[in-house]
Amino acid sequence: MPIYEYDCPKCGRFDTLQRMSAPPLRRHEACGSPVKKVMSAGSFAMKGSHKAAKAPSCSAPRGAGCAGCPSAEA
C-alpha cells in the first residue's frame, strides 16, 4: 500500500498509509480539520554501481571552431 501525504491547517503535513483504490481523506482524524492531498516526490533507491559518463573527446585540432568542444578556444 502506498503512503500519501496530506496538509492540515492546524497540524501541518502528515502521511498515511492507504490503498490506491481508497478515496482521498477529507478530514484529519487527529483534529477534524479539512485536509488537502499533497503531491510529494517519490522515493526509491537505485542499486548497483554507477559510473560517471565521460565527455566525448574531440579529435579536431585546437581552435577548429567546434561549438561546445572542450578543445575549442575561449
C-alpha positions in Angstrom: 0.0 0.0 0.0 1.3 3.5 -0.8 1.9 6.3 1.6 0.1 9.5 0.8 0.9 13.0 2.2 -1.7 15.5 3.4 -1.6 19.1 4.6 -3.6 20.0 7.7 -4.0 23.7 8.5 -3.8 23.0 12.3 -1.3 20.2 12.5 0.9 20.7 9.4 1.9 17.9 7.0 1.3 14.2 7.8 1.3 11.0 5.9 -0.9 8.0 5.9 -0.9 4.5 4.5 -3.9 4.0 2.2 -5.0 1.6 -0.6 -4.7 3.0 -4.1 -8.5 2.5 -4.5 -9.4 4.4 -1.3 -10.8 7.9 -1.7 -8.6 10.7 -0.5 -9.0 11.8 3.1 -11.3 14.8 3.7 -10.6 15.4 7.4 -7.6 14.8 9.6 -8.5 12.0 12.0 -6.5 13.7 14.8 -8.1 17.1 14.9 -11.1 17.0 12.5 -9.7 19.8 10.2 -10.3 19.6 6.4 -7.1 18.4 4.7 -5.6 18.6 1.2 -3.7 15.9 -0.5 -0.1 17.0 -1.3 1.9 15.9 -4.3 5.2 14.7 -3.0 8.4 13.4 -4.6 8.5 9.6 -4.9 11.3 7.9 -3.1 13.2 5.0 -4.4 16.8 3.8 -4.4 18.8 2.7 -7.4 21.0 -0.2 -6.6 24.2 -1.2 -8.3 27.3 0.7 -9.3 27.0 3.9 -11.3 30.0 5.3 -13.1 30.1 8.9 -14.3 29.8 9.2 -18.1 32.9 10.7 -19.7 32.5 13.6 -22.1 33.4 12.5 -25.6 36.8 13.8 -26.7 37.2 15.7 -29.9 40.0 14.8 -32.4 39.7 18.2 -34.2 42.8 20.5 -33.9 42.7 23.1 -31.1 40.7 26.2 -32.2 38.9 24.4 -35.1 35.7 26.1 -34.1 33.7 23.1 -32.7 30.8 24.6 -30.7 30.8 23.2 -27.2 34.0 21.3 -27.8 36.4 21.1 -24.8 39.3 21.7 -27.2 37.8 24.9 -28.6 39.5 28.2 -27.8 37.6 30.5 -25.5 
